[in-house]
C-alpha cells in the first residue's frame, strides 16, 4: 500500500514539475514573440500554446497514420499466408530420412573410426 502512495506522489510531483516547466517555456516563447510581433505577453503566450498544441496534433496524426499503414501492411502479409499442409491434410514438407548409425558402426564422416569414438561422443 505504501508503494502505491509513493508512486502516486512521484507522478503528481512529476506532473507539477512538467506543468511549471511548460508554463515557463510558453511564457518564454510568448516573451520572444511579443518582442518580434506587436502582441501583448498574454496574446503571444496564447499563440505559443496554440502553436504547440497544433504541432502535437500534427505529430499525433502522422504517427497514427504510420501505425495504421504498418498494421495494414502486416494484415496483407497475413492474408497471403498459406498453411504447410495440402487440402487433404498431408504435410507439404517432411523431415529428411536420415539413416540411424549404430554406436559400433563406422562413422559416416569417413574418418574410419567407430561412430562412438568420432561424432557420437
C-alpha distances in whole Angstrom, upper triangle without the diagonal:
4,5,5,7,9,10,11,13,15,16,17,19,20,21,23,25,26,27,29,30,32,33,35,36,37,39,41,42,43,45,47,48,49,51,53,53,54,51,49,46,44,46,45,42,41,44,41,38,40,42,38,37,40,40,36,37,40,38,36,39,40,37,37,41,40,37,40,43,41,39,43,44,42,43,47,46,45,48,50,49,51,50,52,54,57,57,59,55,57,55,57,56,56,56,59,61,61,63,62,63,64,63,67,68,69,66,66,65,69,69,71,68,67,64,62,63,62,59,58,57
4,5,5,6,9,10,11,12,14,15,16,18,20,21,22,24,26,27,28,30,31,33,34,36,37,39,40,42,43,45,46,47,49,51,51,53,49,47,44,42,44,44,40,40,43,40,37,40,41,37,36,40,39,36,37,40,38,36,39,40,37,38,41,41,38,41,44,42,40,44,46,44,45,48,48,46,49,52,50,53,52,54,56,59,60,61,58,59,57,59,58,58,57,60,63,62,65,63,64,65,64,68,69,69,67,67,66,70,69,71,69,68,64,63,63,63,60,59,58
4,5,5,6,8,10,10,12,14,15,16,18,20,21,22,24,26,27,28,30,31,32,34,36,37,38,40,41,43,44,46,48,49,50,51,48,46,43,41,43,42,39,39,41,38,35,38,38,35,34,37,36,33,35,37,35,33,36,37,34,34,38,37,35,37,40,38,37,41,42,40,41,45,44,43,46,49,47,50,49,51,53,56,57,58,55,56,54,55,54,55,54,57,60,59,62,60,61,62,61,65,66,67,64,64,63,67,66,68,66,65,62,60,61,60,57,56,55
4,5,5,6,8,10,11,12,14,15,16,18,20,21,22,24,26,27,28,30,31,32,34,36,37,38,40,42,43,44,46,48,48,49,46,44,41,39,41,40,37,36,39,36,33,35,36,33,32,35,34,31,32,35,33,31,34,35,32,32,36,36,33,35,38,37,35,39,41,39,40,43,43,42,45,47,46,48,48,50,52,55,56,57,54,56,54,55,54,55,54,57,60,60,62,61,62,64,63,66,67,68,65,65,64,68,68,70,68,66,63,61,62,61,59,58,57
4,5,5,6,9,10,10,12,14,15,16,18,20,21,22,24,25,27,28,30,31,33,34,36,37,38,40,41,43,45,46,47,48,44,42,39,37,39,39,35,35,38,35,32,35,36,33,32,35,34,31,33,36,34,32,35,36,34,34,38,37,35,37,40,39,38,41,43,41,43,46,46,45,48,50,49,52,51,53,56,59,59,61,58,59,57,58,58,58,58,61,63,63,66,65,66,67,66,70,71,71,68,68,67,71,71,73,71,70,66,65,66,65,62,61,60
4,6,5,6,9,10,10,12,14,15,16,18,20,21,22,24,26,27,28,30,31,33,34,36,37,39,40,42,43,45,46,47,44,42,38,37,39,38,34,35,37,34,32,34,35,32,31,34,34,30,32,35,33,31,35,36,33,34,37,37,35,37,40,38,38,41,43,41,42,46,46,45,48,50,49,51,51,53,55,59,59,61,58,59,57,58,57,58,57,60,63,62,65,64,65,66,65,68,69,70,67,67,66,69,69,71,69,68,65,63,64,63,60,60,58
4,5,5,6,9,10,10,12,14,15,16,18,20,21,22,24,26,27,28,30,31,32,34,36,37,38,40,42,43,44,45,42,40,37,35,37,36,33,33,35,32,29,32,33,29,28,31,31,27,29,32,29,28,31,32,29,30,34,33,31,33,36,35,34,37,39,37,39,42,42,41,44,46,45,48,48,50,52,55,56,58,55,56,54,55,54,55,54,57,60,60,62,61,63,64,63,67,67,68,65,64,63,67,67,69,67,66,63,61,62,61,58,58,57
4,5,5,6,8,10,10,12,14,15,16,18,20,21,22,24,25,27,28,30,31,32,34,36,37,38,40,42,42,43,40,38,35,33,35,34,31,31,33,30,27,30,31,28,27,30,29,26,28,31,29,27,30,32,29,29,33,33,31,33,36,35,34,38,39,38,39,43,43,42,45,47,46,49,49,51,54,57,57,59,56,58,56,56,56,57,57,60,62,62,65,64,66,67,66,70,70,71,68,67,66,70,70,73,70,69,66,65,66,64,61,61,60
4,5,5,6,8,10,10,12,14,15,16,18,20,21,22,24,25,27,28,30,31,33,34,36,37,39,41,41,42,39,37,33,32,34,34,30,30,32,30,27,30,31,28,27,31,30,27,29,32,30,28,32,33,31,32,35,35,33,36,39,38,37,40,42,41,42,46,46,45,48,50,49,52,52,54,57,60,60,62,59,61,59,60,59,60,59,62,65,65,68,67,68,69,68,72,73,73,70,69,68,72,72,74,72,71,68,67,67,66,63,63,62
4,5,5,6,8,10,10,12,14,15,16,18,20,21,22,24,26,27,28,30,31,33,34,35,37,39,39,41,38,36,32,31,33,32,29,29,31,28,26,29,29,26,26,29,28,25,27,30,28,26,30,31,29,30,33,33,31,34,37,35,35,38,40,39,40,43,43,43,46,48,47,50,51,52,55,58,59,61,58,59,57,58,57,58,57,60,63,63,65,65,66,67,66,70,70,70,67,67,66,69,69,72,70,69,66,64,65,63,61,61,59
4,5,5,6,9,10,10,12,14,15,16,18,20,21,22,24,25,26,28,30,31,32,34,36,37,37,39,36,34,31,29,31,30,26,27,29,26,23,26,27,23,22,26,25,22,24,27,25,23,27,28,26,26,30,30,28,31,34,32,32,35,37,36,37,41,41,40,43,46,45,48,48,51,53,56,57,59,56,58,55,56,55,56,56,59,62,62,65,64,65,67,66,70,70,70,67,66,65,69,69,72,70,69,66,64,65,64,61,61,60
4,5,5,6,9,10,10,12,14,15,16,18,20,21,22,24,25,26,28,30,31,32,34,36,36,37,34,32,29,27,29,29,25,25,27,25,22,25,26,23,22,26,25,22,25,28,26,24,28,30,28,28,32,32,30,33,36,35,35,38,40,39,40,43,44,43,46,48,48,51,52,54,56,59,60,62,59,61,59,59,58,60,60,63,65,65,68,68,69,71,70,74,74,74,71,70,69,73,73,76,74,73,69,68,69,67,64,64,63
4,5,5,6,9,10,11,12,14,15,17,18,20,21,22,24,25,27,29,30,31,33,35,35,37,33,31,28,27,29,28,24,25,27,25,22,25,26,23,23,27,26,23,26,28,27,26,29,31,29,30,33,33,32,35,37,36,36,40,41,40,42,45,45,45,48,50,50,53,53,56,58,61,62,64,61,63,60,61,60,61,61,64,66,66,69,69,70,71,70,74,74,74,71,71,69,73,73,76,74,73,70,68,69,67,65,65,63
4,5,5,6,8,10,10,12,14,15,16,18,20,21,22,24,25,27,28,30,31,33,34,35,32,30,27,26,28,27,23,24,25,23,20,23,24,20,20,24,23,20,23,25,23,23,26,27,25,27,30,30,29,31,34,33,33,37,38,37,39,42,42,42,45,47,47,50,51,53,56,59,59,61,59,60,58,58,57,58,58,61,64,64,67,66,67,69,68,72,72,72,69,68,67,70,70,73,71,71,67,66,67,65,62,62,61
4,5,5,6,9,10,10,12,14,15,16,18,20,21,22,24,25,26,28,30,31,32,33,30,28,25,23,25,24,20,21,23,20,18,20,21,18,18,21,21,18,20,23,22,21,24,26,24,25,29,29,28,30,33,32,32,35,37,37,38,41,42,42,44,47,46,50,51,53,56,58,59,61,59,60,58,58,58,59,59,62,65,65,68,68,69,71,70,74,74,74,70,70,68,72,72,75,73,73,69,68,69,67,64,65,64
4,5,5,6,9,10,10,12,14,15,16,18,20,21,22,24,25,26,29,30,31,32,29,26,23,22,24,23,19,20,22,20,18,21,22,19,19,23,22,20,23,25,24,23,27,29,27,28,32,32,31,33,36,36,36,39,41,40,42,45,45,45,48,50,50,54,54,57,59,62,63,65,62,64,62,62,61,63,63,65,69,69,72,71,72,74,74,77,77,77,74,73,72,75,75,78,76,76,73,72,72,70,67,68,67
4,5,5,6,8,10,11,12,14,15,16,18,20,21,22,24,25,27,29,30,31,28,26,22,22,24,23,19,20,22,19,17,21,22,18,19,23,22,20,23,25,23,23,27,28,27,28,32,31,31,34,36,35,36,39,40,40,42,45,45,45,48,50,50,54,54,57,59,62,63,65,63,64,62,62,61,62,62,65,68,68,71,70,72,73,73,76,76,76,72,72,70,74,74,77,75,75,71,70,71,69,66,66,65
4,5,5,6,8,10,10,12,14,15,16,18,20,21,22,24,26,27,27,29,26,25,21,20,22,21,17,18,20,17,15,18,18,15,16,19,18,16,19,21,20,20,23,24,23,25,28,28,28,30,33,32,33,36,37,37,39,42,42,42,45,47,47,51,52,54,57,60,60,63,60,62,59,59,58,60,60,63,66,66,69,69,70,72,71,75,75,75,71,70,69,72,72,75,74,73,70,69,70,68,65,65,64
4,5,5,6,9,10,10,12,14,15,16,18,20,21,22,24,26,26,27,24,22,19,17,19,18,15,15,18,15,13,16,17,14,14,18,18,16,19,21,20,20,24,25,24,26,29,29,29,31,34,34,34,37,39,39,40,43,44,44,46,49,49,53,54,56,59,62,62,64,62,64,61,61,61,63,63,65,69,69,72,72,73,75,75,78,78,78,74,73,72,76,76,79,77,77,73,73,73,71,68,69,68
4,5,5,6,9,10,11,12,14,15,16,18,20,21,23,24,25,26,23,21,17,17,19,18,14,16,18,15,14,17,18,16,17,20,20,19,22,24,23,23,27,28,27,29,32,32,32,34,37,37,37,40,42,42,44,46,47,47,50,52,52,56,57,59,62,65,65,68,65,67,64,64,64,65,65,68,71,71,75,74,75,77,77,80,80,80,76,75,74,77,77,81,79,79,75,75,75,73,70,71,70
4,5,5,6,9,10,10,12,14,15,16,18,20,21,23,24,25,23,21,17,17,19,17,14,16,17,14,13,17,17,14,16,19,18,17,20,22,21,22,25,26,25,27,30,30,30,33,35,35,36,39,40,40,42,44,45,46,48,50,51,54,55,58,61,63,64,67,64,66,63,63,62,64,64,66,69,69,73,72,74,76,75,78,78,78,74,73,71,75,75,78,77,77,73,73,73,71,68,69,68
4,5,5,6,9,10,10,12,14,15,16,18,20,21,22,23,20,19,16,15,16,15,11,13,14,11,9,13,13,11,12,15,15,14,17,19,18,19,22,23,23,25,27,28,28,30,33,33,34,36,38,38,40,42,43,44,46,48,49,52,54,56,59,62,62,65,63,64,62,61,61,63,63,65,69,69,72,72,74,76,75,79,78,78,74,73,72,75,75,79,77,77,74,73,73,71,68,69,68
4,5,5,6,8,10,10,12,14,15,16,18,20,20,21,18,16,13,12,14,13,9,11,13,11,9,13,14,12,13,17,17,16,19,21,21,22,24,26,26,27,30,31,31,33,36,36,37,39,41,41,43,45,46,47,49,51,52,56,57,60,63,65,65,68,66,68,65,65,64,66,67,69,72,73,76,76,77,79,79,82,82,82,78,77,75,79,79,82,81,81,77,77,77,75,72,73,72
4,6,5,6,9,10,10,12,14,15,16,19,19,21,18,16,13,13,15,13,10,13,14,11,11,15,16,14,16,19,18,18,21,23,22,24,27,28,27,29,32,32,33,35,37,37,39,41,42,43,45,47,48,49,51,53,54,57,59,61,64,67,67,70,68,69,67,66,66,68,68,70,73,74,77,77,78,80,79,83,83,82,78,77,76,79,79,82,81,81,78,77,77,75,72,73,72
4,5,5,6,8,10,11,12,14,15,17,18,20,17,16,13,13,15,12,9,12,13,9,9,13,13,11,13,16,15,15,19,20,19,21,24,24,25,27,29,29,30,33,34,35,36,39,40,40,42,44,45,46,49,50,51,55,57,59,62,64,65,68,66,67,64,64,63,65,65,68,71,71,75,75,76,78,78,81,81,80,76,75,73,77,77,80,79,79,76,75,75,73,70,71,70
4,5,5,6,8,10,10,12,14,15,16,17,14,14,10,10,11,9,6,8,9,6,6,10,10,9,11,14,14,14,17,19,19,20,23,24,24,26,28,29,30,32,34,35,36,38,39,41,42,44,45,47,48,50,51,55,57,59,62,65,65,68,66,68,65,64,64,66,67,69,72,73,76,76,78,80,80,83,83,82,78,77,75,79,79,82,81,81,78,78,78,75,72,73,73
4,5,5,6,9,10,10,12,14,15,16,13,11,8,8,10,8,5,9,10,8,9,12,13,12,15,17,17,18,21,22,22,24,26,28,28,30,32,33,34,36,38,38,40,42,43,44,46,48,49,50,52,54,55,59,61,63,66,68,69,72,70,71,69,68,68,70,70,73,76,76,80,80,81,83,83,86,86,85,81,80,79,82,82,86,84,84,81,81,81,79,76,77,76
4,5,5,6,9,10,11,13,14,16,14,13,9,11,13,10,8,11,12,9,11,14,14,13,16,18,18,19,22,23,23,25,27,28,28,30,32,33,34,36,38,38,40,42,43,44,46,48,49,50,52,54,55,59,61,63,66,68,69,72,70,71,69,68,67,69,70,72,75,75,79,79,80,82,82,85,85,84,80,79,77,81,81,84,83,83,80,80,80,77,74,75,75
4,5,5,6,8,10,11,12,14,12,12,9,11,11,8,6,10,9,6,9,12,11,10,14,15,15,16,19,20,20,22,24,25,26,28,30,30,32,34,35,36,38,40,41,42,44,46,47,48,50,52,53,57,59,61,64,66,67,70,68,69,67,66,66,68,68,70,74,74,78,78,79,82,81,85,84,83,79,78,76,80,80,83,82,82,79,79,79,77,74,75,74
4,5,5,6,9,10,10,11,9,9,6,7,8,4,4,7,7,6,9,11,11,12,14,16,16,18,20,21,22,24,26,27,28,30,32,32,34,36,37,38,40,42,43,44,46,48,49,50,52,54,55,59,61,64,67,69,69,72,70,72,69,68,68,71,71,73,77,77,81,81,82,85,85,88,87,86,83,81,80,83,83,87,86,86,83,82,82,80,77,78,78
4,5,5,6,9,10,11,9,9,6,9,10,7,7,11,11,10,12,15,15,15,18,19,20,21,24,25,25,27,29,30,31,33,35,36,37,39,40,41,43,45,46,47,49,51,52,54,55,57,58,62,64,67,70,72,72,75,73,75,72,71,71,73,74,76,79,80,83,83,84,87,86,90,89,88,84,83,81,85,85,88,87,87,84,84,84,82,79,80,79
4,5,5,7,9,11,10,11,9,12,12,8,9,12,11,10,13,15,14,15,18,19,18,21,23,23,24,26,28,29,30,32,34,34,36,38,39,40,42,44,45,46,48,49,51,52,54,56,57,61,63,65,68,70,71,74,72,74,71,70,70,72,72,74,78,78,82,82,83,86,85,88,88,87,83,82,79,83,83,86,86,86,83,83,83,80,77,79,78
4,5,5,6,8,8,9,8,10,9,6,8,10,9,8,12,13,12,14,16,17,17,19,21,22,23,25,27,27,29,31,32,33,35,37,38,39,41,43,43,45,47,48,50,51,53,55,56,60,62,65,68,70,70,73,72,73,70,69,69,72,72,74,78,78,82,82,84,86,86,89,89,87,84,82,80,84,84,87,87,87,84,84,84,81,78,80,79
4,5,5,6,5,6,6,9,8,6,8,11,10,10,14,15,15,16,19,20,20,22,24,25,26,28,30,31,32,34,35,37,38,40,41,42,44,46,47,49,50,52,53,55,56,58,60,63,66,68,71,73,73,77,75,76,74,73,73,75,76,78,81,82,85,86,87,90,89,93,92,91,87,86,84,87,88,91,90,90,87,87,87,85,82,83,82
4,6,7,8,9,9,12,12,9,12,15,13,13,17,18,17,19,22,22,22,25,27,27,28,31,32,32,34,36,37,38,40,42,43,44,46,48,48,50,52,53,55,56,58,60,61,65,67,70,73,75,75,78,77,78,75,74,74,76,77,79,82,83,86,87,88,90,90,93,93,91,88,86,84,87,88,91,90,91,88,88,87,85,82,84,83
4,7,8,11,11,14,13,10,13,15,13,13,17,17,16,18,21,21,21,24,26,25,27,29,30,31,33,35,35,36,39,40,41,42,45,46,47,49,50,51,53,55,56,58,59,63,66,68,71,73,73,77,75,76,74,73,72,75,75,77,81,81,85,86,87,89,89,92,92,90,87,85,83,86,86,90,89,90,87,87,87,84,81,83,82
4,6,9,10,12,10,8,12,13,11,12,16,16,15,18,20,20,20,23,25,25,26,29,30,30,33,34,35,36,39,40,41,42,44,46,46,49,50,51,53,55,56,58,59,63,66,68,71,73,73,77,75,76,74,73,73,75,76,78,82,82,86,87,88,91,91,94,93,92,88,86,85,88,88,92,91,91,88,88,88,86,83,84,84
4,7,10,12,10,9,13,14,12,14,17,17,17,20,22,22,23,26,27,27,29,31,32,33,35,37,38,39,41,42,43,45,47,48,49,51,53,54,56,57,59,60,62,66,68,71,74,76,76,79,78,79,77,76,76,79,79,81,85,86,89,90,91,94,94,97,96,95,92,90,88,91,92,95,95,95,92,92,92,89,86,88,87
4,7,8,6,6,9,10,10,12,14,15,15,18,19,20,21,24,25,25,27,29,30,31,33,35,36,38,39,41,42,44,45,47,48,50,51,52,54,56,57,59,61,64,67,69,72,74,74,77,76,77,75,74,74,77,78,80,84,84,88,88,90,92,92,95,95,94,90,89,87,90,91,94,93,93,90,90,90,88,85,86,86
4,5,5,6,8,10,11,12,14,15,16,18,20,21,22,24,26,27,29,30,31,33,35,36,37,39,41,42,43,45,46,48,49,51,52,54,56,57,58,60,62,66,68,70,73,75,75,78,77,78,76,75,75,78,79,81,84,85,89,89,90,93,93,96,95,95,91,89,88,91,92,95,94,94,91,91,91,88,85,86,86
4,6,5,6,8,10,10,12,14,15,16,18,20,21,22,24,26,27,28,30,31,33,34,36,37,39,40,42,43,45,46,48,49,51,52,54,55,57,59,60,64,66,68,71,73,74,77,75,77,74,73,73,76,76,79,82,83,86,86,88,90,90,93,93,92,88,87,85,89,89,92,91,91,88,88,88,85,83,84,83
4,6,5,6,9,10,11,12,14,15,16,18,20,21,22,24,26,27,28,30,32,33,35,36,37,39,41,42,43,45,46,48,49,51,53,54,55,57,59,62,64,67,70,72,72,75,73,75,73,72,72,75,75,78,81,82,85,86,87,89,89,93,92,92,88,87,85,88,89,92,91,91,88,87,88,85,82,83,83
4,5,5,6,9,10,10,12,14,15,16,18,20,21,22,24,25,27,28,30,31,33,35,36,37,39,40,42,43,45,46,47,49,51,52,53,56,57,61,63,66,69,70,70,74,72,74,72,71,71,74,74,77,80,81,85,85,87,89,89,92,92,91,87,86,84,88,88,92,91,91,87,87,88,85,82,83,83
4,5,5,6,9,10,10,12,14,15,16,18,20,21,22,24,26,27,29,30,31,33,35,36,37,39,40,42,43,45,46,48,50,51,52,54,56,60,62,64,67,69,69,73,71,73,70,69,69,72,73,75,78,79,83,83,85,87,87,90,90,89,85,84,82,85,86,89,88,88,85,85,85,83,80,81,80
4,5,5,6,9,10,11,12,14,15,16,18,20,21,22,24,26,27,28,30,32,33,34,36,37,39,40,42,43,45,47,48,49,51,53,54,58,60,63,65,67,68,71,69,71,68,68,68,70,70,73,76,77,80,81,82,85,84,88,87,87,83,82,80,83,84,87,86,86,83,82,83,80,77,78,78
4,5,5,6,9,10,11,12,14,15,16,18,20,21,22,24,26,27,29,30,31,33,35,36,37,39,40,42,43,45,47,48,49,51,53,56,58,61,64,66,66,69,67,69,67,66,66,69,70,72,76,76,80,80,82,84,84,88,87,87,83,82,80,83,84,87,86,86,83,83,83,81,78,78,78
4,5,5,6,9,10,10,12,14,15,16,18,20,21,22,24,25,27,29,30,31,33,34,36,37,39,41,42,43,45,46,48,50,51,55,57,60,63,65,65,68,66,68,66,65,65,68,69,71,75,75,79,79,81,84,84,87,86,86,82,80,79,82,83,86,85,85,82,82,82,80,77,78,77
4,5,5,6,9,10,10,12,14,15,16,18,20,21,22,24,26,27,29,30,32,33,34,36,37,39,40,42,44,45,46,48,50,54,56,58,61,63,63,67,65,66,64,63,63,66,66,69,72,73,76,77,78,81,81,84,83,83,79,77,76,79,80,83,82,82,79,79,79,77,74,75,74
4,5,5,6,9,10,10,12,14,15,16,18,20,21,22,24,26,27,28,30,31,33,34,36,37,39,41,42,43,45,47,48,52,54,57,59,61,62,65,63,65,62,62,62,64,65,67,71,71,75,75,77,79,79,83,82,82,78,76,75,78,79,82,81,81,78,78,78,76,72,73,73
4,5,5,6,9,10,10,12,14,15,16,18,20,21,22,24,26,27,29,30,31,33,34,36,37,39,41,42,43,45,47,51,53,56,58,60,60,63,62,63,61,61,61,63,64,67,70,71,75,75,77,80,80,83,82,82,78,77,75,79,79,83,82,82,78,78,79,76,73,74,74
4,5,5,6,9,10,11,12,14,15,16,18,20,21,23,24,25,27,29,30,32,33,35,36,37,39,41,42,44,46,49,52,54,57,59,59,62,61,62,60,59,59,62,63,65,69,69,73,74,75,78,78,81,81,80,76,74,73,76,77,80,80,80,76,76,77,74,71,72,72
4,5,5,6,9,10,11,12,14,15,16,18,20,21,22,24,26,27,28,30,31,33,34,36,38,39,40,43,44,48,50,52,55,57,57,61,59,60,58,57,57,60,60,63,66,67,70,71,73,75,75,78,78,77,73,72,70,74,74,78,77,77,73,73,74,71,68,69,69
4,5,5,6,9,10,10,12,14,15,16,18,20,21,22,24,26,27,28,30,31,33,34,36,37,39,41,42,46,48,51,53,55,55,59,57,59,56,56,56,58,59,62,65,66,70,70,72,75,75,78,77,77,73,72,70,74,75,78,77,77,73,73,74,71,68,69,69
4,5,5,6,9,10,11,12,14,15,17,18,20,21,23,24,26,27,28,30,31,33,35,36,37,39,41,45,47,50,53,54,54,58,56,58,56,55,55,58,59,61,65,66,69,70,72,75,75,78,77,77,73,71,70,74,74,78,77,77,73,74,74,72,68,69,69
4,5,5,6,9,10,11,12,14,15,17,18,20,21,22,24,26,27,29,30,32,33,35,36,38,40,43,46,48,51,53,53,56,55,56,54,53,53,56,57,59,63,63,67,68,69,72,72,76,75,74,70,69,67,71,71,75,74,74,70,71,71,69,65,66,66
4,5,5,6,9,10,11,12,14,15,16,18,20,21,22,24,26,27,28,30,32,33,34,37,38,42,44,46,49,51,51,54,53,54,52,51,51,54,55,57,61,61,65,66,67,70,70,73,73,72,68,67,65,69,70,73,72,72,68,69,69,67,63,64,64
4,5,5,6,9,10,10,12,14,15,16,18,20,21,22,24,26,27,28,30,31,33,35,36,40,42,45,48,50,50,53,51,53,51,50,51,53,54,57,60,61,65,66,68,70,71,74,73,73,69,67,66,70,71,74,73,73,69,69,70,68,64,65,65
4,5,5,6,9,10,11,12,14,15,16,18,20,21,22,24,26,27,29,30,31,33,35,39,41,44,47,48,49,52,51,52,50,49,49,52,53,55,59,60,64,65,67,69,70,73,72,71,68,66,65,68,69,72,72,72,68,68,69,66,63,64,64
4,5,5,6,8,10,11,12,14,15,16,18,20,21,23,24,26,27,29,30,32,33,37,39,42,45,47,47,50,49,50,48,47,47,50,50,53,56,57,61,62,64,66,67,70,69,68,65,63,61,65,66,69,68,68,65,65,66,63,60,61,61
4,5,5,6,9,10,11,12,14,15,16,18,20,21,22,24,26,27,28,31,32,36,38,40,43,45,45,48,47,48,46,45,46,48,49,52,55,56,60,61,63,65,66,69,68,68,64,62,61,65,66,69,68,68,64,64,65,63,59,60,60
4,6,5,6,9,10,10,12,14,15,16,18,20,21,23,24,26,27,29,31,34,37,40,42,44,44,47,46,47,45,45,45,48,49,52,55,56,60,61,63,66,66,70,69,68,65,63,62,65,66,69,69,68,65,65,66,64,60,61,61
4,5,5,6,9,10,11,12,14,15,16,18,20,21,23,24,26,28,29,33,35,38,41,43,43,46,45,46,44,43,43,46,47,49,53,54,58,59,61,64,64,68,66,66,62,60,59,62,64,67,66,66,63,63,64,61,58,59,59
4,5,5,6,8,10,10,12,14,15,16,18,20,21,23,24,26,27,31,33,36,39,41,41,44,43,44,42,41,41,44,45,47,51,52,55,56,58,61,61,65,64,63,59,58,56,60,61,64,63,63,60,60,61,58,55,56,56
4,5,5,6,9,10,10,12,14,15,16,18,20,21,22,25,26,30,32,35,37,39,39,43,41,43,41,40,40,43,44,47,50,52,55,56,58,61,62,65,64,64,60,58,57,61,62,65,64,64,60,61,62,59,56,56,57
4,5,5,6,8,10,11,12,14,15,16,18,20,21,23,25,28,31,34,36,38,38,42,40,42,40,39,39,42,44,46,50,51,55,56,58,61,62,65,64,63,60,58,57,60,62,65,64,64,60,61,62,59,56,57,57
4,5,5,6,9,10,10,12,14,15,17,18,20,22,23,27,29,32,35,37,37,40,39,40,38,37,37,40,41,43,47,48,52,53,55,58,59,62,61,60,57,54,53,57,58,61,61,61,57,58,59,56,52,53,54
4,5,5,6,8,10,11,12,14,15,16,18,20,21,25,27,30,33,35,35,38,37,38,36,35,35,38,39,42,45,46,50,51,53,56,57,60,59,59,55,53,52,56,57,60,59,59,55,56,57,54,51,51,52
4,5,5,6,9,10,11,12,14,15,16,19,20,24,26,29,32,34,34,37,35,37,35,34,35,38,39,42,46,47,51,52,54,57,58,61,60,60,57,54,54,57,59,62,61,61,57,58,59,56,52,53,54
4,6,5,6,9,10,11,12,14,15,17,19,23,25,28,31,32,33,36,35,36,34,33,34,37,38,41,44,46,49,51,53,56,57,60,59,58,55,53,52,55,57,60,60,59,56,57,58,55,51,52,53
4,5,5,6,9,10,11,13,14,16,17,21,23,26,29,31,31,34,33,34,32,31,31,34,35,38,41,43,46,48,50,53,54,57,56,55,52,49,49,52,54,57,56,56,52,53,54,51,48,49,49
4,5,5,6,9,10,11,12,15,16,19,21,24,27,29,29,32,31,32,30,29,30,33,34,37,41,42,46,47,49,52,53,56,55,55,52,49,49,52,54,57,56,56,52,53,54,51,48,48,49
4,5,5,6,9,10,10,13,15,18,21,24,26,28,28,31,30,31,30,29,30,33,35,37,41,43,46,48,50,53,54,58,56,56,53,50,50,53,55,58,58,57,53,54,56,53,49,50,51
4,5,5,6,9,10,11,13,17,20,22,25,26,27,30,29,30,28,27,28,31,32,35,38,40,44,45,48,51,52,55,54,53,50,47,47,50,52,55,55,54,51,52,53,50,47,47,49
4,5,5,6,9,10,11,15,17,20,22,24,25,28,27,28,26,25,25,28,30,32,36,37,41,42,45,48,49,52,51,51,47,45,45,48,50,53,52,52,48,49,50,48,44,45,46
4,5,5,6,9,10,14,16,19,21,23,23,26,25,27,25,24,25,28,30,33,37,38,42,44,46,49,51,54,52,52,49,47,47,50,52,55,54,53,50,51,52,50,46,46,48
4,5,5,7,9,12,16,19,21,22,22,26,25,26,24,23,24,28,30,32,36,38,42,43,46,49,51,54,52,52,49,46,46,49,51,54,54,53,50,51,52,50,46,47,48
4,5,5,7,10,13,16,19,20,21,24,23,24,22,20,21,24,26,29,32,34,38,40,42,46,47,50,48,48,45,42,42,46,48,50,50,49,46,47,49,46,42,43,44
4,5,5,9,11,14,17,18,19,22,20,22,20,19,20,23,25,28,32,34,37,39,42,45,46,49,48,48,45,42,42,46,48,50,50,49,45,46,48,46,42,42,44
4,6,8,11,15,16,17,17,21,20,22,20,19,21,24,27,29,33,35,39,41,43,47,48,51,50,50,47,44,44,48,50,52,52,51,48,49,51,48,44,45,47
4,6,10,13,15,16,16,20,19,20,18,17,19,22,25,27,30,33,36,38,41,44,46,49,47,47,44,42,42,45,47,50,50,49,46,47,49,46,42,43,45
4,7,10,12,13,14,18,16,17,15,14,16,19,21,24,27,30,33,35,38,41,43,46,44,44,41,39,39,42,45,47,47,46,42,44,46,43,39,40,42
4,7,8,10,11,14,13,14,12,11,13,16,19,22,25,28,31,33,36,39,41,44,42,43,40,37,38,41,44,46,46,45,41,42,45,42,38,39,41
4,5,8,9,12,10,11,9,9,11,14,17,20,23,25,29,30,33,36,39,42,40,40,38,35,36,39,42,44,44,42,39,40,42,40,36,36,38
4,7,10,11,9,9,6,6,7,10,13,16,19,22,25,27,30,33,35,38,36,37,34,32,33,36,38,40,40,39,35,37,39,37,33,33,35
4,7,8,5,5,4,5,8,10,14,17,19,22,25,27,31,33,36,39,37,38,36,33,34,37,40,41,41,40,36,38,40,38,35,34,37
4,5,5,5,6,6,10,12,16,18,21,24,27,29,33,36,38,41,39,40,38,35,36,39,42,43,44,42,39,40,43,41,37,37,40
4,6,8,9,10,14,16,20,22,24,28,30,32,36,39,41,44,42,43,41,38,40,43,46,47,47,45,42,44,46,44,41,41,43
4,6,9,11,14,15,19,21,23,26,29,31,34,37,40,42,40,42,40,37,39,42,45,46,46,44,41,42,45,43,40,39,42
4,6,9,12,13,16,19,21,24,26,28,32,34,37,40,38,39,38,35,37,40,42,44,43,41,38,40,42,41,37,36,39
4,6,9,10,13,16,17,21,23,25,29,31,34,37,35,36,34,32,34,36,39,40,40,38,35,37,40,38,34,34,37
4,5,7,10,13,15,18,21,23,27,29,32,35,33,34,32,29,31,34,36,38,38,36,33,34,37,35,31,31,34
4,7,10,12,15,18,21,24,27,30,33,36,33,34,32,29,30,33,36,37,38,36,33,35,37,35,31,31,34
4,7,9,12,15,18,21,24,27,30,32,30,30,28,25,26,29,32,34,34,33,29,31,34,31,28,28,31
4,6,9,12,15,17,20,24,26,29,27,27,25,23,24,27,30,31,31,30,26,28,31,28,25,25,28
4,6,9,12,14,17,20,23,25,23,24,22,19,21,24,26,28,28,26,23,24,27,25,21,21,24
4,6,10,12,15,19,21,23,21,21,19,16,18,21,24,25,25,24,21,23,25,23,20,20,23
4,6,9,12,16,19,21,18,19,17,15,17,20,22,23,23,22,19,21,24,22,19,19,22
4,6,9,13,15,17,15,15,14,11,14,16,19,20,20,18,15,17,20,18,15,15,19
4,6,10,13,15,12,13,12,10,13,15,18,18,18,16,13,16,18,17,15,14,18
4,7,10,12,10,12,11,10,14,16,17,17,16,14,11,13,16,15,13,12,15
4,7,8,6,8,8,8,11,13,14,14,13,10,7,10,13,12,10,9,13
4,6,5,8,9,10,14,15,15,14,12,9,7,8,12,12,12,9,12
4,6,8,9,11,14,15,15,13,11,7,5,5,9,10,10,7,10
4,7,9,12,14,14,14,11,9,5,6,6,9,11,12,10,12
4,6,9,12,11,12,10,9,6,6,8,10,11,11,10,13
4,6,9,8,8,6,6,4,5,9,10,9,10,11,13
4,5,6,7,7,6,5,4,8,9,7,7,8,11
4,5,8,9,9,9,8,11,12,10,9,10,14
4,6,8,9,10,9,12,12,9,8,11,14
4,6,8,10,10,13,13,10,11,13,16
4,5,9,9,12,10,8,10,13,14
4,7,9,12,10,9,11,13,15
4,6,8,7,6,9,10,12
4,5,5,6,9,8,10
4,5,5,6,5,8
4,6,7,4,5
4,7,6,6
4,6,6
4,6
4
